Amino acid sequence: MTQMDLHRIFDLQYQASRAQTDVPLLVRRERLLRMQALLEEHGPVLAAAVQADFGMRSARLTEMVEMLVLRNLLKHTLRHLPRWSRRQRVRTPLMLMPGRGWIERQPLGVVGVIAPWNYPVQLALGPAITALAAGNRVMLKPSELTPHTSAQLAALVGQFFAPEEFAVIEGDVSVATQFSGLHFDHLLFTGSTAVGRRVAQAAAAHLTPTTLELGGKSPCILAHDCDLDDAALKIAHGKLVNAGQTCIAPDYVLLPRGQEAAFTEAFRRASQRLFPRFAGNPDYASILTKRHLARLRQMLRQAQGQGAHVEWIEDAGARQDGTGEPAWGDAVERQMAPALVFGATGQMQLMQEEIFGPILPVISYDRFDDVVQAINAGPRPLALYWFGRDEKTRDAVLARTVSGGVSVNDTLLHFAHDNLPFGGVGDSGWGAYHSEQGFVRLSHQKAVFVQSRWSAASLLYPPYGARFDRIMGWMRRWL
Ligand code: NAD
């Protein structure tokens, strides 16, 4: 991709968006149906590309967390599109009657989407689906760290869409940097907080509005009355699916002091139930690259060096090294066994950065207030998890903490709820997509007021005098 290609495609889309500001429902539907066909016909090719990028990642996991999510998003969007895209009538205040008002939801124009590597199909095509539904043109920059998936996305989108409708721009960070400098009508970025900051700065040069879907440290609070085995299973699932490389994975656990041994055993049992072995288990994802793995190991070494206790979760049965599957290459070496960390402190990298891997610090607490204070002292998290039975405590957690989203007595699932917006707050991002709110986010909500022939508004025009005072007096009394 040369700089010329990037600008040529942008210009093409920009001109097309200005030539056709009204994108009829039929056109939007047809684009979504093409997207549906792309996924139906080529889902397995995309899944194979994801597998090739990770080394080890179950095709079934990809089917669930990438394809199913997208199919569901398409179905939901197609079902609601007529209602979402029609004029939204609003009540008119007495003062302006008998005029009428409504909101016209218009396409914004050209929407840029920058996607990360961890769910490389879903996080690339999901925002694109919503942007297309809202009648926009879309340029997508997938991650350079998943080259097989990005190349497949580019080829398939090129096959199913004209470049002025939807185009994929492959390339490294330098291309991504140029991409974020284009004069988009909206830029939706999913990735790290550090890069999100740079993207927001680049977009600001053109006053391009952004939606930033970032990361952070998502806490998982266990209350005294929670069912420890059930919580451990759900936390193990939320943490170990994709080997912790999930933006809303529980990052660390806050546990009532005294329950450390019981939690360790419950988490061990739960992990081993989900993944009887780690190395060589095709259900358990590899850490994406050696560099990412080295970072995780370094974090653990540092924590141990500073006095933390690391509890490895071992394979339940005999360790298998995956030699039966030679095609996996070094993917098996990148399958990192989970580790619980006790005694982690704020001085450790582990508690300063989003972990993004199968390491779970467990912090013991004495009082509920300490938990709330600790969470509120840090950047606002993308997700928060609470396990317990007492609804009063649950509501206190909800009221006294601010996070992008919450799942109660489970992990991850608020993401999958069709009618809930998904997004962060503060350092974990801004703006939300999914649901009707995502459609609204990628539309312009144009306010329209239509005056009636019988309007009395001109009675309040200057010159101001006795008539004006009479009407104002009446309005003060009645409005
Ligand atoms: P990243 O920020 O390194 O990269 C994301 C994308 O940004 C890539 O496509 C990359 O090419 C591009 N990029 C890199 N430098 C850029 C620059 N200077 N200007 C413009 N674009 C640039 O993130 P990653 O490592 O791919 O993904 C992991 C991070 O993403 C984690 O922090 C995770 O929490 C977060 N994430 C968030 C969500 C969410 O929905 N909130 C979902 C998945 C991942």
Residues whose N, C-alpha, C, O or C-beta is under 5 A from the ligand:
A	BS01	NAD	I114 A115 P116 W117 K141 P142 S143 E144 D172 V173 A176 T177 S180 T190 G191 S192 T193 V195 R198 V199 E213 L214 G215 G216 C247 S428
